[in-house]
Each structure stands twice: as C-alpha cells, then as structure tokens.
Amino acid sequence: MELMTGRAMDADVVVVGAGIVGTSIALQLARRAVGDVLLVDGRGPAAGMTGRSFRQVRTHYSNEVTTRLARRGIEILRGWSDHVGIGDSGFEPVGYLLAVAADQAEGCAANVALGRSLGVRTELVPADRLREIEPLLATDGLACGAWEPDSGLVDPVKVTLSATVAAQMAGASTLFGSPVRALRMGRDRVTGVVTDDGDIDAGTVVLAVGPWAPGLLAGTAIDLRMRLHTLELSVLRRPPGVPGLTTAVTHAPSGLVARCYSGPFVVAVAYPADVVRPEFPHDARVAADAELRLRRALAVSGHGLKLAPAVGEAVADELAGRTPAIDISPLRPATTPRPLRFAYGPGARA
Ligand SMILES: Cc1cc2nc3c(=O)[nH]c(=O)nc-3n(C[C@H](O)[C@H](O)[C@H](O)COP(=O)(O)OP(=O)(O)OC[C@H]3O[C@@H](n4cnc5c(N)ncnc54)[C@H](O)[C@@H]3O)c2cc1C
C-alpha cells in the first residue's frame, strides 16, 4: 500500500470513519490477516458522535442479537487491556437502573428474563426497593425497575484512541485529516473511495461514518432508511451539600436519562417523545451487510459504545470468511423489515 499525496493508493479493505465502530472493525480486521487494512477519517479518531456521547453502557435490550452484542461489548470494555493489549477503557462499574411505569412493566420483566437467559447479571426490582439502589430517584408512578450491577460508564475517547493504536500495531494503516469525498463505483460494485489525498482502490469498503452516511451514499441506489435527530446533553451543577447520583438511571416515563459524574455535576439527556417513530423501525438497529463489496456499519444510534466492540468482531469475521460468534444477520436492512422485538415499541431505546 502506498500513502502518498496525489498518487493512487490501494488496500484490501478500506474502513471509512474512525469512531468507535470503525476503529473496532479496523482492529479486528487487522488481527484476522485479511490483507492490507486502511482506516480513513476526515478528521481523526473519536471526532464524531463517539467523542460526544453520554458514556453509559448496559445490556438491557429487547431482542437477542442486541443483548448478545451488548453483553460481549461490555465484556471487552471491562477487560480492555486483556482484549486489546493497550490502553484502558476507563470503565467505571456504577451499574445501570431502568425504572418504568405500570404500562411498561411487562416488557421490562421480559427483557430482564431475556438478559438472564443469555447470562446477564440483572434483576427485576419492585418500586419500593428502587431507592435502595438510587436514593435520589422519585418513585411516584413507577412500577418496577431493571438493575444491572455489571454495567457502567466508559471513556469513549480512550477506547477509540487505544483501538486505533492497537489496529496500527496489528498492521493497519491510517489516513487521518482526509475526508472521503465519494465512493468510486465500477460497473456493478464499489471499487474504492475518492479522497483529497488521492483515489484509493479497495477490494471492500466498510462505511462506518455514522450520521454522515447519507451524504456519501447520495449517488448510489442504497436507501439507508436512517433518520437523524439532534440530542441535547446537559451537564448540571448540583447545589452545594446536595448528594449526587450513585449510578446511571433511565426514568422511562419522563424519558430522562441521568448519570453520576465526578465533582459537583450530573449529566442528563431528555429524549423527546417524537424521537420514537413506529414508522422507522430501523432507528435502533445496527446495519452491517454485504452489498456491492460495500459493508455498512451504521445506525448504531444511541447504542454504539457498548455494541461497537462486538460489531467489530462480527463484521471482521464475516469479511474474513468466518462465522461470527454472534449472528448479526437479523440486523441487516431488508426490503421488508423482519420483526425484531422491541419491548417499549419500535424505535425505542431498548
Ligand atoms: C449525545 C449522545 C449520547 C450518546 N450516549 C451513548 C451512551 O451513553 N451509550 C452508548 O452506547 N452510545 C451512546 N451514544 C451513541 C454513540 O455515541 C454512537 O452510537 C457511536 O459513537 C457511533 O460511533 P460511530 O463510529 O458509528 O460514529 P462516529 O463516532 O460519529 O464516527 C464517524 C466518523 O466518521 C468520520 N467521517 C464522517 N464522514 C466522513 C467522510 N466523508 N470521510 C472520512 N471520514 C468521515 C467522522 O469524522 C467520525 O470520526 C450517544 C450518542 C450521542 C450523540
């Protein structure tokens, strides 16, 4: 592979996007000896959503594939130095509590049962015991909650930077500060990408550019069925003497998600009700499919931190011709969406 400005370059696999998803895929590809791997980003590692996230990782999900990906992802994040060999993930084991009202109690109980059946340490907690876990929670109107002691917070910038370095150490090349301007198309397939530093020929292109994907796919026939939402994340200062949260909590009836933070702060996100649109069932899904020698690892929505390490393994296994330990085929975009279960409604956050 040649990396020289203005000259043609080539790689067996080009991964576009060095967020947590792209770096996880590049790392796992480099370890599987699939040939030359090149990771390209218009800015640099963690410059997109990854660097701005809420930092929370949990396993409470409604369907098997997402629960399995989250469980494996957290296993890697908790044992980062063993799995990746360099850096740490900044994992803080503060747990995760999802509190629901009566109309969501059945779905919550089913998700807890699903998690337990897949080896997740989680329990259903009645409303009158929720404050034993999070004393600041107002329990009016709540029926129960799902508690996961093994979940917590990670540092997504540390994760992404160390995955990048580990990928380089495993043989991957990187090209940062070089936006991909377009996909190069042959007669019936993608043949590479166009960058300001020259065209890059590629056997396969993996698109991991998160919310920037619609722009890059504009000239193709691929309909992403992806919707973008703006989310405001607030850092609130606690008055002196007021205790802070001890864990990370979702208060489902209000859509408020908040977590503890070092120092006198609380971090909170309020999910507006109109983010959940039943007509867009793909909102909460990972897409990783083979098409035109193009793989997409997109639409990880608000779930990318905990899913990315396992998505990296699964996508790399598929590209290396191996059967992934976790079958991600239910997440492929299909002309007719297959019925993945969502306990709190299609497009909801679990
Ligand atoms: C406010 C907020 C809070 C969140 N909280 C959580 C949370 O608590 N837990 C959780 O699991 N997930 C959370 N998420 C979701 C998580 O952050 C994302 O799912 C994850 O970061 C997506 O990673 P990514 O690699 O797909 O995308 P990104 O991190 O956005 O990376 C995409 C990369 O592609 C690059 N790029 C874009 N266009 C081009 C181009 N044309 N050429 C080259 N490079 C390009 C960008 O520079 C960027 O580096 C949150 C997201 C937000 C926005």
The ligand as a Tripos MOL2 file, in Angstrom:
@<TRIPOS>MOLECULE
LIG
   53    58     1     0     0
SMALL
NO_CHARGES

@<TRIPOS>ATOM
      1 C1        -25.4380   12.8090   22.8320 C.3       1 LIG1
      2 C2        -25.1520   11.3490   22.6180 C.ar      1 LIG1
      3 C3        -25.1060   10.4870   23.6990 C.ar      1 LIG1
      4 C4        -24.8380    9.1250   23.4990 C.ar      1 LIG1
      5 N1        -24.7560    8.3070   24.5760 N.ar      1 LIG1
      6 C5        -24.4450    6.9930   24.4230 C.ar      1 LIG1
      7 C6        -24.3050    6.1510   25.5540 C.ar      1 LIG1
      8 O1        -24.4250    6.5760   26.6870 O.2       1 LIG1
      9 N2        -24.0190    4.8400   25.3290 N.ar      1 LIG1
     10 C7        -23.8730    4.3200   24.0650 C.ar      1 LIG1
     11 O2        -23.6380    3.1080   23.9410 O.2       1 LIG1
     12 N3        -23.9820    5.1150   22.9790 N.ar      1 LIG1
     13 C8        -24.2640    6.4270   23.1310 C.ar      1 LIG1
     14 N4        -24.3880    7.2550   22.0510 N.ar      1 LIG1
     15 C9        -24.2260    6.6770   20.7420 C.3       1 LIG1
     16 C10       -22.7780    6.5030   20.3820 C.3       1 LIG1
     17 O3        -22.0430    7.6580   20.7280 O.3       1 LIG1
     18 C11       -22.7250    6.2440   18.8910 C.3       1 LIG1
     19 O4        -23.5820    5.1590   18.5500 O.3       1 LIG1
     20 C12       -21.3120    5.8930   18.4570 C.3       1 LIG1
     21 O5        -20.3890    6.8510   18.9310 O.3       1 LIG1
     22 C13       -21.2900    5.8180   16.9520 C.3       1 LIG1
     23 O6        -19.9740    5.5670   16.5720 O.3       1 LIG1
     24 P1        -19.6070    5.5770   15.0410 P.3       1 LIG1
     25 O7        -18.1770    5.1580   14.9810 O.co2     1 LIG1
     26 O8        -20.6090    4.8320   14.2520 O.co2     1 LIG1
     27 O9        -19.8000    7.1020   14.5740 O.3       1 LIG1
     28 P2        -18.9590    8.4080   14.8820 P.3       1 LIG1
     29 O10       -18.3330    8.3930   16.2280 O.co2     1 LIG1
     30 O11       -19.8500    9.5650   14.5810 O.co2     1 LIG1
     31 O12       -17.7510    8.3310   13.8500 O.3       1 LIG1
     32 C14       -17.9190    8.5910   12.4900 C.3       1 LIG1
     33 C15       -16.5750    9.0740   11.9730 C.3       1 LIG1
     34 O13       -16.6780    9.1960   10.5630 O.3       1 LIG1
     35 C16       -15.9220   10.3200   10.1730 C.3       1 LIG1
     36 N5        -16.4120   10.7530    8.8750 N.ar      1 LIG1
     37 C17       -17.6450   11.2220    8.5800 C.ar      1 LIG1
     38 N6        -17.7370   11.4950    7.2660 N.ar      1 LIG1
     39 C18       -16.5320   11.1620    6.7230 C.ar      1 LIG1
     40 C19       -16.0050   11.2210    5.4020 C.ar      1 LIG1
     41 N7        -16.7460   11.6500    4.3620 N.pl3     1 LIG1
     42 N8        -14.7240   10.8220    5.1920 N.ar      1 LIG1
     43 C20       -13.9620   10.3650    6.2390 C.ar      1 LIG1
     44 N9        -14.4160   10.3070    7.5000 N.ar      1 LIG1
     45 C21       -15.6800   10.7020    7.7400 C.ar      1 LIG1
     46 C22       -16.1440   11.3390   11.2790 C.3       1 LIG1
     47 O14       -15.0850   12.3080   11.3080 O.3       1 LIG1
     48 C23       -16.1750   10.4480   12.5080 C.3       1 LIG1
     49 O15       -14.8920   10.3680   13.1260 O.3       1 LIG1
     50 C24       -24.6330    8.6170   22.1940 C.ar      1 LIG1
     51 C25       -24.6780    9.4860   21.1090 C.ar      1 LIG1
     52 C26       -24.9120   10.8390   21.3120 C.ar      1 LIG1
     53 C27       -24.9150   11.7540   20.1160 C.3       1 LIG1
@<TRIPOS>BOND
     1     1     2 1
     2     2     3 ar
     3     2    52 ar
     4     3     4 ar
     5     4     5 ar
     6     4    50 ar
     7     5     6 ar
     8     6     7 ar
     9     6    13 1
    10     7     8 2
    11     7     9 ar
    12     9    10 ar
    13    10    11 2
    14    10    12 ar
    15    12    13 ar
    16    13    14 ar
    17    14    15 1
    18    14    50 ar
    19    15    16 1
    20    16    17 1
    21    16    18 1
    22    18    19 1
    23    18    20 1
    24    20    21 1
    25    20    22 1
    26    22    23 1
    27    23    24 1
    28    24    25 2
    29    24    26 1
    30    24    27 1
    31    27    28 1
    32    28    29 2
    33    28    30 1
    34    28    31 1
    35    31    32 1
    36    32    33 1
    37    33    34 1
    38    33    48 1
    39    34    35 1
    40    35    36 1
    41    35    46 1
    42    36    37 ar
    43    36    45 ar
    44    37    38 ar
    45    38    39 ar
    46    39    40 ar
    47    39    45 ar
    48    40    41 1
    49    40    42 ar
    50    42    43 ar
    51    43    44 ar
    52    44    45 ar
    53    46    47 1
    54    46    48 1
    55    48    49 1
    56    50    51 ar
    57    51    52 ar
    58    52    53 1
@<TRIPOS>SUBSTRUCTURE
     1 LIG1         1 GROUP 0 **** ****
